[in-house]
Amino acid sequence: MKTRITALLGIEHPIFQAAMSWASSNSALVIAVSNAGGMGVLAAGPLRIDDFRRILGEIQAGTKKPFGVNIPLNSSKAAEMLNIAHEARIPVMVASQGGPREHLARFRAVGTKWLHVVASVEHARKAEAAGVDALVVDGAEAGGHPPPSEVGTIVLVRRVLQEVKLPVVASGGVADGAGIAALLALGADAVQLGTRFIATPEASVHENYKRAVLEAEVDQTAFVGRGMAPIRQLRNSFAEKYVEMERAGAPMEELDELFKQHSLKQAALEGDIKWGKVEAGQSAGLVHEILPAAEVMRRLVNELEAARRRLANL
Ligand SMILES: Cc1cc2nc3c(=O)[nH]c(=O)nc-3n(C[C@H](O)[C@H](O)[C@H](O)COP(=O)(O)O)c2cc1C
């Protein structure tokens, strides 16, 4: 299948494995997805500098296909990580949380394609004006960092496509080939899946976390941190306490304090799925088994083909 994104990035399938802190902060998942013809994306955010350098080397040794690196530009480690990524001439940058403009020229000079993650029409316009090559657009169903506006993927992606000319990777709420077909039909040039790839042996999160994703129903996530930088995670003791305090009208400082006391790391590495931030999308309810990432890719491609045939035969 050829789209503006497969042509821009040189990948076989219009399918991205989303950057997920901890879950995709390793080489195995990225290598497996890229070797299967998709776009594997390393989440560099939580990594120490020396680990980032090592894992980048592992990925370059493990695949000759294009892969991406996600660097949150507002991180204190961003400048150093950008230098390492630039030196390594990474094929694709998937930058988030910050302005891309000042970095584009030097990355373009070494052949890196720059994708920018946005969650609003305004940020999509700004990223286009800054000169990025393509956008990743996150809707409200997404795990991790959904838009504060809570506008869903179908509406936000469609609106962004009305406003910008850039290729768009749609993200949030997709776990199978039918979902991919739906967003391609909407006009997206590729589709990104995060939560689906947590349920793989390659994802580097605790077994408790993977089990919690398999057990979750579509209505068992919570939107935590309204009015700040919200996250979507599975409902657990932390999320319930937060939402209860919010409902009771607790002051912002108290909510902020509670928010900061709990972490994704606590859930992802220590396996504390009760009090940690078990970030996952609504699509967790669509995920029922753990499969190797290459097998997930194979199934996604087959399901996408089946969805296209179904539509053609209607
Ligand atoms: C556990 C987890 C961690 C995430 N970490 C990041 C991150 O480090 N950087 C980023 O840009 N997005 C991050 N995200 C968002 C994903 O890149 C993606 O937008 C989201 O998973 C898509 O929604 P889905 O889970 O329904 O497929 C994370 C999502 C999850 C579930």
Ligand as a Chemical Component Dictionary entry (heavy atoms), coordinates in Angstrom:
data_LIG
# 
_chem_comp.id                   LIG 
_chem_comp.type                 NON-POLYMER 
_chem_comp.pdbx_formal_charge   0 
_chem_comp.three_letter_code    LIG 
# 
loop_
_chem_comp_atom.comp_id 
_chem_comp_atom.atom_id 
_chem_comp_atom.alt_atom_id 
_chem_comp_atom.type_symbol 
_chem_comp_atom.charge 
_chem_comp_atom.model_Cartn_x 
_chem_comp_atom.model_Cartn_y 
_chem_comp_atom.model_Cartn_z 
_chem_comp_atom.pdbx_ordinal 
LIG C1  C1  C 0 2.498  3.634  28.142 1  
LIG C2  C2  C 0 2.506  4.775  27.165 2  
LIG C3  C3  C 0 3.587  5.640  27.136 3  
LIG C4  C4  C 0 3.617  6.697  26.201 4  
LIG N1  N1  N 0 4.742  7.471  26.138 5  
LIG C5  C5  C 0 4.855  8.396  25.134 6  
LIG C6  C6  C 0 6.064  9.109  24.960 7  
LIG O1  O1  O 0 7.070  8.896  25.655 8  
LIG N2  N2  N 0 6.098  10.040 23.956 9  
LIG C7  C7  C 0 5.024  10.279 23.144 10 
LIG O2  O2  O 0 5.120  11.138 22.245 11 
LIG N3  N3  N 0 3.852  9.613  23.305 12 
LIG C8  C8  C 0 3.757  8.665  24.262 13 
LIG N4  N4  N 0 2.598  7.926  24.384 14 
LIG C9  C9  C 0 1.502  8.126  23.400 15 
LIG C10 C10 C 0 1.673  7.164  22.216 16 
LIG O3  O3  O 0 2.773  7.562  21.430 17 
LIG C11 C11 C 0 0.411  7.110  21.312 18 
LIG O4  O4  O 0 0.032  8.410  20.973 19 
LIG C12 C12 C 0 -0.779 6.388  21.933 20 
LIG O5  O5  O 0 -0.362 5.192  22.552 21 
LIG C13 C13 C 0 -1.827 6.074  20.863 22 
LIG O6  O6  O 0 -3.008 5.595  21.414 23 
LIG P1  P1  P 0 -3.345 4.027  21.607 24 
LIG O7  O7  O 0 -2.595 3.632  22.840 25 
LIG O8  O8  O 0 -4.806 3.985  21.729 26 
LIG O9  O9  O 0 -2.835 3.277  20.403 27 
LIG C14 C14 C 0 2.538  6.880  25.318 28 
LIG C15 C15 C 0 1.438  6.009  25.382 29 
LIG C16 C16 C 0 1.415  4.956  26.271 30 
LIG C17 C17 C 0 0.239  4.022  26.260 31 
# 
loop_
_chem_comp_bond.comp_id 
_chem_comp_bond.atom_id_1 
_chem_comp_bond.atom_id_2 
_chem_comp_bond.value_order 
_chem_comp_bond.pdbx_ordinal 
LIG C1  C2  SING 1  
LIG C2  C3  SING 2  
LIG C2  C16 DOUB 3  
LIG C3  C4  DOUB 4  
LIG C4  N1  SING 5  
LIG C4  C14 SING 6  
LIG N1  C5  DOUB 7  
LIG C5  C6  SING 8  
LIG C5  C8  SING 9  
LIG C6  O1  DOUB 10 
LIG C6  N2  SING 11 
LIG N2  C7  SING 12 
LIG C7  O2  DOUB 13 
LIG C7  N3  SING 14 
LIG N3  C8  DOUB 15 
LIG C8  N4  SING 16 
LIG N4  C9  SING 17 
LIG N4  C14 SING 18 
LIG C9  C10 SING 19 
LIG C10 O3  SING 20 
LIG C10 C11 SING 21 
LIG C11 O4  SING 22 
LIG C11 C12 SING 23 
LIG C12 O5  SING 24 
LIG C12 C13 SING 25 
LIG C13 O6  SING 26 
LIG O6  P1  SING 27 
LIG P1  O7  DOUB 28 
LIG P1  O8  SING 29 
LIG P1  O9  SING 30 
LIG C14 C15 DOUB 31 
LIG C15 C16 SING 32 
LIG C16 C17 SING 33 
# 
